[in-house]
């Protein structure tokens, strides 16, 4: 509780300061009776069974099935969001499916899913629900996967990832200008999450960058991003480049050309070579230096 009577949410760097009844920027965390309450606990925008490679996670139980679900809301404001009808929803009726942690774990087991993925919108904002589901899954030998933008405070980050087995983190760009103007957030907390996952946890980590024409696909930005990943995280961390399609507030742009994905892949390979790391390959194993360029529409 702050001196002025507002209650601060310490989950992510937005630091929303709320009066009684107010909701945070994510819309799903609300101050009720002087407590921060997750209003979407136990409610989902839908479930589906996917191949794990769709997350994308190419080196975490490859070929296995994953039970995927999300809720509503988001703590970022991405103008290019490709799940905007869910992440920007203010209609709680969209959350049609209700399921407790044990129900989800049981469904994963019945469907022969090797893991459960928290996706569609960012699990950071429904952390309590995701963590409880992860506990229920672990009790049945099922893995927990976070598909996230990585925008989280240090203390919450440690508690959250203690429950996760794998994560695909969106590194949406590599400039503060991109993050501020196009996502309403900042770059550094995401870099902090990536370094924390790589160096302080056993969570399997893969990274995705959605390439948006004229916004984050310049040679210089791709070079700096690839060099940072190789230097700070290591050449063996898988990096996926995925294609943008016009949507939400950036529907006036063209889709990502295949040539851009190929160029990004070459840039990643060149930076690992410069740093005396193994060369990259689309078919490399997790012990070499995996990078992929996929014409697949990301979050």
C-alpha angles and dihedrals in degrees: 000000000000125000091253092057097256121128116229122215107221097188099098138011092266087082093199111205111207140193118212110297096013123128126219126244089273088059094218100078112075138177109239123167090348092304130109105241129192101223094192098055110140094009127104139190089222147310131239139165114239138174107261089238089069092069078054103251111139099171104040111090091325115213093023129124123247128198105225130197143151140181127219137285133038139220092224128067102215112180089205097050110151094195093046094135087065104031094046096039117132092177110096089193085077086073094080100152120074121194135153123221093264091050092053093047090049092049091051091051093047091050093049090242112163091206146009119233126206102212147124088075127024115285090209089082094050094039097140092053093045093048093050090049089050091053091050091048094049090054087062096042094257122138127234122225128192120203102192150148088233094231101149143124121255099250094045090044092059094048094046099047092046083075098045129088099189139010137192107201122198110228091191098187140329107246132075089227091060093047095046098043100037105028105024090233141085134261102225099069089054092051088048090054092050093050091046093052093047100044107025105036142046091230111132107242133205127165133216128198118188107212111221116191112251092357108074106349104090119127091243096052093045090049094049092046093048093045092050092050092049095045101040102031106020137253091268093068107102114240119195123198111200135187126256123221122196110269146140110358096350097058091125094070127090122248118265110276115233088238090065091057091050091049092050091050091052090049091053091048092050094052094051089049092050090053092051092250125141115279118261127245137181089231099040121129123244089263095061120048113292122197128159135194108202132183088217126126110242133200 
